[in-house]
Amino acid sequence: MSSYDVIIIGSGPGGYVCAIRCAQLGLKTACVEGRETLGGTCLNVGCIPSKALLHATEMLHESETNFAKMGLNVAKPKVDWAAMKGYKQDTIDANTKGIEFLFKKNKVDWLKGWGTITAPGKVKVGDEVHEAKHIVIATGSEPSSLPGVEVDEKVVVTSTGALELPKIPKKMVVIGAGVIGLELGSVYNRLGTEVTVVEFLDVITPGMDGEIQKTFQRTLKKQGMKFVMGAAVQKVDATKTKAKVTYQLRKDESTHELEADTVLVATGRRPYTEGLGLEGVGVQVSDRGVVGSDGHGKTNVDGIWVIGDATDGPMLAHKAEDEGMAVAERIAGQAGHVNYDVIPGVIYTHPEVANVGLTEEALKEAGRDYKVGKFSFMGNGRAKANFAADGFVKILADKSTDRILGAHIIGPMAGDLIHEICVAMEFGAAAEDLARTCHAHPTYSEAVREAALACGDGPIHA
């Protein structure tokens, strides 16, 4: 029986970051992983492979639409789907091997197999039982489906199957207009697939700023994606090569059908906590499989912690990483903390969409006095030069104190631009602080400064 200070179950972004941080803090650490490779869903079948395909197809779009405008006259590009998937796999391999190297460098033991907590302080992996003073649940999540929809990962697929389709489908129906559905829908739309998104609600990307939602949907429509909103999917009938989606419109209860070669079920994810033995050791778990905590990662059982998708909060890799570091520090006797008010969200379509903090809708509902600073990328020299002038930056600040309360960006590099606003919010900055900070010219980041200026006397370039 091996003995450790900490055993982490799961090697996704939360788990492997937690393991490395524990080791850095002098704790003897092991990480349990049943996959053949480290990195969890994110690196193997999620964030990393999807970004590889998004990048490849964005380059395809650029070559088809903008190369000639810049004097780059090339033959029409041909898509080699097998080679593109090969590039995706190379990207996965480079990242997963990188984590393996980091484990060796930091002396983190990889316990290969699926873990079960047999008692407080004991984790069984295969036939062996290992002891630990602390156990961290970092098992992540899995795709959730709908009643009447049976996933076979061939014709009816989750995000996992959508990354490995043997050929590019002619028609695809995406069930769910959230982040995963829109990102993968964008990939196949750029590859020439006729993509129709079916969403139960009347808006895409639920919870996002309303103005961004409308602009984003309008942009995706211009790119060729179709949307059926306010539609409840009743069932999906699949054969070996085709599928038929039956849905009912909520506004008039009329029933309709859509045929497709592939149906992508992107209706969210649920915690992957079955089979861990949590109930047997008394850990509180909800009906949905969510492991309860005290808000700092500690469960109701001493010595058992939880991070990432397995517990409450947005299912985001970077949220899991922050929790992993915070829990490692708390185990080591330090004051680990996560500021849940400043966790950015990003959608890696083209243009990108990013947000942090509160939306206008949330501020109105709370009765807060606020002001809006907005700037269009049409006024940004770099964006115009790069054919990336669609979209805007929107900053929300407190009307009396000028403190930044939230920000919402749709446009080029939005996922990177959002972070200066995150830092500003972390330090309680005012919009004026951002506006008075020199930004290099010509950069996309100037649009952020202009939006901050718009919270005061007004932007310069609008």
VOKOL-592523 format. One record per residue (C-alpha): residue number from 1; residue in one letter; x, y, z. Coordinates in steps of 0.05 Angstrom, whole numbers, always signed. Example, Ala and Ser with C-alpha at 12.3 -4.5 7.8 and 13.67 -1.06 7.14 Angstrom:
// residues 2
> 1 A +246 -90 +156
> 2 S +273 -21 +143
// end
This chain:
// residues 462
> 1 M +0 +0 +0
> 2 S +29 +68 -22
> 3 S +19 +128 +23
> 4 Y +12 +200 +0
> 5 D -4 +268 +27
> 6 V -53 +280 -31
> 7 I -86 +236 -84
> 8 I -123 +272 -140
> 9 I -174 +232 -179
> 10 G -174 +257 -250
> 11 S -120 +290 -292
> 12 G -159 +343 -329
> 13 P -141 +417 -324
> 14 G -164 +420 -252
> 15 G -133 +354 -231
> 16 Y -64 +360 -263
> 17 V -57 +433 -241
> 18 C -76 +415 -170
> 19 A -26 +357 -171
> 20 I +31 +401 -195
> 21 R +15 +456 -145
> 22 C +12 +405 -88
> 23 A +80 +379 -108
> 24 Q +108 +450 -112
> 25 L +84 +460 -40
> 26 G +124 +400 -16
> 27 L +66 +349 -12
> 28 K +76 +278 -35
> 29 T +26 +273 -91
> 30 A -6 +223 -138
> 31 C -58 +231 -193
> 32 V -106 +177 -215
> 33 E -123 +173 -289
> 34 G -157 +116 -327
> 35 R -145 +143 -397
> 36 E -84 +124 -436
> 37 T -63 +197 -435
> 38 L -65 +253 -384
> 39 G -105 +318 -393
> 40 G -176 +294 -385
> 41 T -233 +315 -432
> 42 C -203 +384 -446
> 43 L -138 +361 -477
> 44 N -162 +295 -507
> 45 V -232 +307 -534
> 46 G -251 +378 -516
> 47 C -218 +447 -514
> 48 I -152 +431 -549
> 49 P -176 +388 -608
> 50 S -235 +434 -621
> 51 K -189 +495 -622
> 52 A -144 +460 -672
> 53 L -202 +449 -719
> 54 L -228 +519 -708
> 55 H -159 +547 -726
> 56 A -152 +504 -788
> 57 T -221 +522 -814
> 58 E -211 +596 -798
> 59 M -148 +593 -841
> 60 L -190 +561 -896
> 61 H -241 +617 -891
> 62 E -186 +670 -894
> 63 S -156 +638 -957
> 64 E -224 +635 -990
> 65 T -248 +705 -973
> 66 N -190 +752 -957
> 67 F -126 +728 -991
> 68 A -143 +758 -1059
> 69 K -159 +825 -1026
> 70 M -87 +827 -1000
> 71 G -57 +808 -1067
> 72 L -46 +736 -1049
> 73 N -70 +698 -1110
> 74 V -71 +624 -1096
> 75 A -110 +565 -1123
> 76 K -175 +547 -1086
> 77 P -154 +506 -1026
> 78 K -175 +434 -1020
> 79 V -193 +403 -953
> 80 D -156 +339 -936
> 81 W -200 +317 -878
> 82 A -155 +260 -857
> 83 A -94 +307 -855
> 84 M -134 +359 -816
> 85 K -153 +306 -764
> 86 G -79 +286 -763
> 87 Y -60 +357 -746
> 88 K -112 +356 -691
> 89 Q -83 +292 -662
> 90 D -12 +319 -665
> 91 T -36 +379 -625
> 92 I -68 +332 -573
> 93 D -6 +289 -568
> 94 A +40 +349 -558
> 95 N -3 +374 -500
> 96 T -15 +308 -465
> 97 K +59 +289 -469
> 98 G +75 +357 -440
> 99 I +34 +342 -378
> 100 E +68 +274 -371
> 101 F +135 +311 -372
> 102 L +110 +361 -319
> 103 F +89 +303 -274
> 104 K +158 +272 -278
> 105 K +192 +340 -268
> 106 N +150 +354 -205
> 107 K +153 +281 -180
> 108 V +78 +270 -185
> 109 D +61 +195 -188
> 110 W +11 +175 -242
> 111 L -33 +119 -215
> 112 K -60 +88 -279
> 113 G -131 +63 -275
> 114 W -199 +85 -250
> 115 G -203 +107 -177
> 116 T -255 +91 -124
> 117 I -256 +119 -53
> 118 T -266 +58 -9
> 119 A -261 +97 +57
> 120 P -238 +166 +80
> 121 G -164 +168 +63
> 122 K -165 +107 +17
> 123 V -168 +103 -58
> 124 K -171 +38 -96
> 125 V -140 +37 -166
> 126 G -145 -31 -200
> 127 D -128 -83 -147
> 128 E -86 -35 -104
> 129 V -109 +9 -47
> 130 H -70 +73 -35
> 131 E -73 +117 +27
> 132 A -75 +193 +29
> 133 K -86 +246 +81
> 134 H -125 +285 +29
> 135 I -165 +263 -32
> 136 V -186 +312 -87
> 137 I -244 +295 -133
> 138 A -227 +324 -202
> 139 T -266 +276 -246
> 140 G -296 +329 -292
> 141 S -360 +321 -332
> 142 E -390 +283 -390
> 143 P -440 +303 -445
> 144 S -513 +301 -425
> 145 S -568 +281 -474
> 146 L -643 +289 -480
> 147 P -700 +239 -471
> 148 G -715 +207 -539
> 149 V -644 +220 -564
> 150 E -598 +160 -565
> 151 V -524 +176 -579
> 152 D -485 +126 -620
> 153 E -424 +171 -634
> 154 K -431 +155 -708
> 155 V -493 +189 -734
> 156 V -519 +219 -669
> 157 V -457 +246 -635
> 158 T -433 +287 -576
> 159 S -374 +334 -581
> 160 T -329 +273 -575
> 161 G -357 +239 -637
> 162 A -361 +306 -675
> 163 L -285 +311 -670
> 164 E -275 +243 -703
> 165 L -327 +240 -760
> 166 P -300 +195 -816
> 167 K -322 +246 -868
> 168 I -349 +317 -872
> 169 P -425 +313 -870
> 170 K -468 +349 -922
> 171 K -520 +366 -870
> 172 M -514 +372 -795
> 173 V -566 +389 -742
> 174 V -537 +417 -677
> 175 I -583 +409 -616
> 176 G -566 +466 -569
> 177 A -541 +537 -583
> 178 G -489 +539 -527
> 179 V -413 +545 -532
> 180 I -398 +473 -555
> 181 G -453 +471 -607
> 182 L -435 +538 -638
> 183 E -360 +525 -639
> 184 L -366 +457 -673
> 185 G -423 +482 -716
> 186 S -375 +536 -740
> 187 V -322 +485 -757
> 188 Y -368 +445 -802
> 189 N -401 +507 -831
> 190 R -333 +530 -856
> 191 L -320 +461 -884
> 192 G -382 +467 -928
> 193 T -433 +430 -885
> 194 E -504 +458 -882
> 195 V -511 +470 -808
> 196 T -578 +481 -772
> 197 V -579 +496 -698
> 198 V -642 +478 -659
> 199 E -648 +514 -592
> 200 F -703 +507 -539
> 201 L -697 +580 -516
> 202 D -709 +642 -558
> 203 V -637 +665 -552
> 204 I -569 +633 -565
> 205 T -515 +626 -511
> 206 P -561 +631 -450
> 207 G -537 +677 -395
> 208 M -496 +721 -441
> 209 D -506 +796 -449
> 210 G -568 +807 -492
> 211 E -536 +855 -541
> 212 I -479 +806 -553
> 213 Q -529 +749 -563
> 214 K -565 +786 -619
> 215 T -501 +810 -654
> 216 F -470 +741 -648
> 217 Q -530 +705 -678
> 218 R -535 +755 -734
> 219 T -461 +745 -750
> 220 L -467 +669 -751
> 221 K -527 +674 -797
> 222 K -487 +717 -844
> 223 Q -435 +662 -845
> 224 G -488 +612 -868
> 225 M -511 +578 -804
> 226 K -586 +569 -796
> 227 F -625 +573 -731
> 228 V -691 +545 -706
> 229 M -706 +580 -640
> 230 G -758 +563 -587
> 231 A -758 +490 -608
> 232 A -764 +429 -563
> 233 V -733 +367 -593
> 234 Q -780 +308 -586
> 235 K -738 +252 -614
> 236 V -683 +233 -663
> 237 D -692 +173 -708
> 238 A -626 +148 -736
> 239 T -605 +96 -788
> 240 K -534 +76 -804
> 241 T -523 +138 -848
> 242 K -579 +188 -834
> 243 A -620 +218 -779
> 244 K -687 +253 -772
> 245 V -697 +305 -717
> 246 T -769 +318 -695
> 247 Y -782 +382 -657
> 248 Q -840 +423 -632
> 249 L -843 +498 -635
> 250 R -862 +526 -567
> 251 K -899 +586 -596
> 252 D -953 +546 -631
> 253 E -938 +473 -613
> 254 S -930 +456 -686
> 255 T -887 +395 -702
> 256 H -831 +396 -754
> 257 E -775 +351 -779
> 258 L -704 +360 -802
> 259 E -661 +309 -838
> 260 A -585 +306 -831
> 261 D -525 +262 -841
> 262 T -501 +279 -771
> 263 V -536 +304 -708
> 264 L -493 +337 -656
> 265 V -523 +335 -586
> 266 A -495 +396 -550
> 267 T -545 +403 -493
> 268 G -494 +413 -438
> 269 R -453 +369 -392
> 270 R -463 +335 -325
> 271 P -413 +318 -269
> 272 Y -377 +252 -279
> 273 T -382 +225 -208
> 274 E -415 +156 -214
> 275 G -374 +97 -190
> 276 L -329 +139 -144
> 277 G -359 +110 -81
> 278 L -378 +178 -54
> 279 E -444 +157 -24
> 280 G -409 +100 +13
> 281 V -363 +148 +49
> 282 G -418 +199 +63
> 283 V -399 +254 +14
> 284 Q -459 +297 -4
> 285 V -479 +289 -78
> 286 S -540 +320 -111
> 287 D -589 +283 -156
> 288 R -551 +312 -216
> 289 G -485 +284 -190
> 290 V -458 +351 -165
> 291 V -411 +343 -105
> 292 G -426 +394 -51
> 293 S -372 +438 -20
> 294 D -363 +496 +29
> 295 G -347 +544 -28
> 296 H -273 +532 -19
> 297 G -270 +460 -46
> 298 K -279 +424 +21
> 299 T -334 +371 +22
> 300 N -374 +351 +83
> 301 V -324 +294 +96
> 302 D -257 +314 +126
> 303 G -199 +303 +79
> 304 I -241 +299 +16
> 305 W -241 +358 -31
> 306 V -274 +373 -98
> 307 I -257 +419 -157
> 308 G -278 +433 -228
> 309 D -338 +407 -265
> 310 A -354 +357 -210
> 311 T -378 +413 -165
> 312 D -420 +477 -172
> 313 G -403 +535 -218
> 314 P -388 +544 -292
> 315 M -358 +483 -326
> 316 L -295 +518 -350
> 317 A -224 +490 -353
> 318 H -194 +554 -324
> 319 K -244 +555 -267
> 320 A -222 +483 -251
> 321 E -149 +504 -254
> 322 D -160 +562 -205
> 323 E -197 +516 -158
> 324 G -142 +464 -164
> 325 M -89 +514 -143
> 326 A -132 +542 -87
> 327 V -147 +473 -58
> 328 A -74 +453 -62
> 329 E -56 +516 -23
> 330 R -110 +504 +30
> 331 I -86 +432 +39
> 332 A -16 +460 +50
> 333 G -42 +507 +104
> 334 Q -44 +570 +60
> 335 A -103 +615 +43
> 336 G -122 +591 -26
> 337 H -179 +631 -57
> 338 V -219 +636 -122
> 339 N -254 +701 -141
> 340 Y -316 +673 -175
> 341 D -338 +744 -196
> 342 V -279 +750 -244
> 343 I -280 +686 -285
> 344 P -280 +701 -360
> 345 G -318 +661 -411
> 346 V -297 +654 -484
> 347 I -328 +626 -547
> 348 Y -275 +611 -600
> 349 T -316 +623 -662
> 350 H -298 +676 -713
> 351 P -306 +729 -688
> 352 E -291 +708 -617
> 353 V -338 +725 -560
> 354 A -314 +738 -489
> 355 N -345 +763 -425
> 356 V -329 +775 -352
> 357 G -371 +800 -294
> 358 L -443 +822 -297
> 359 T -489 +832 -357
> 360 E -535 +891 -368
> 361 E -594 +846 -354
> 362 A -565 +825 -286
> 363 L -551 +897 -267
> 364 K -622 +919 -286
> 365 E -652 +861 -247
> 366 A -610 +881 -186
> 367 G -632 +954 -193
> 368 R -560 +978 -199
> 369 D -543 +1047 -228
> 370 Y -492 +1035 -283
> 371 K -464 +1066 -346
> 372 V -444 +1034 -412
> 373 G -381 +1048 -451
> 374 K -382 +1018 -521
> 375 F -334 +1020 -580
> 376 S -340 +987 -648
> 377 F -281 +952 -681
> 378 M -300 +992 -743
> 379 G -261 +1049 -710
> 380 N -199 +1007 -697
> 381 G -144 +1014 -749
> 382 R -114 +945 -738
> 383 A -182 +911 -743
> 384 K -198 +946 -809
> 385 A -130 +927 -838
> 386 N -141 +854 -820
> 387 F -213 +849 -845
> 388 A -235 +838 -773
> 389 A -277 +900 -759
> 390 D -342 +864 -741
> 391 G -362 +870 -668
> 392 F -351 +916 -608
> 393 V -325 +923 -537
> 394 K -375 +939 -483
> 395 I -355 +959 -412
> 396 L -405 +966 -355
> 397 A -385 +1010 -296
> 398 D -418 +1034 -233
> 399 K -451 +1102 -245
> 400 S -425 +1135 -182
> 401 T -358 +1101 -169
> 402 D -338 +1084 -241
> 403 R -316 +1015 -217
> 404 I -317 +964 -273
> 405 L -374 +914 -262
> 406 G -370 +873 -326
> 407 A -346 +872 -398
> 408 H -370 +839 -462
> 409 I -331 +833 -527
> 410 I -348 +805 -595
> 411 G -292 +814 -645
> 412 P -220 +795 -662
> 413 M -179 +763 -606
> 414 A -236 +775 -556
> 415 G -212 +717 -514
> 416 D -145 +751 -503
> 417 L -171 +822 -498
> 418 I -218 +805 -441
> 419 H -160 +792 -393
> 420 E -137 +864 -383
> 421 I -208 +877 -360
> 422 C -204 +816 -314
> 423 V -140 +844 -282
> 424 A -173 +912 -275
> 425 M -233 +882 -241
> 426 E -190 +839 -195
> 427 F -157 +902 -169
> 428 G -223 +941 -164
> 429 A -204 +989 -220
> 430 A -248 +1044 -248
> 431 A -262 +1051 -322
> 432 E -220 +1115 -320
> 433 D -160 +1074 -296
> 434 L -165 +1033 -360
> 435 A -178 +1094 -402
> 436 R -115 +1129 -375
> 437 T -70 +1069 -388
> 438 C -28 +1076 -451
> 439 H -45 +1023 -503
> 440 A +2 +1007 -561
> 441 H -19 +1029 -631
> 442 P -41 +997 -675
> 443 T -70 +940 -633
> 444 Y -139 +910 -622
> 445 S -131 +928 -549
> 446 E -142 +1001 -565
> 447 A -216 +984 -574
> 448 V -217 +965 -500
> 449 R -187 +1032 -481
> 450 E -237 +1068 -526
> 451 A -295 +1032 -492
> 452 A -267 +1053 -424
> 453 L -263 +1125 -450
> 454 A -336 +1118 -472
> 455 C -353 +1108 -398
> 456 G -329 +1180 -387
> 457 D -326 +1239 -435
> 458 G -328 +1195 -497
> 459 P -282 +1155 -543
> 460 I -233 +1190 -589
> 461 H -244 +1149 -653
> 462 A -320 +1147 -655
// end
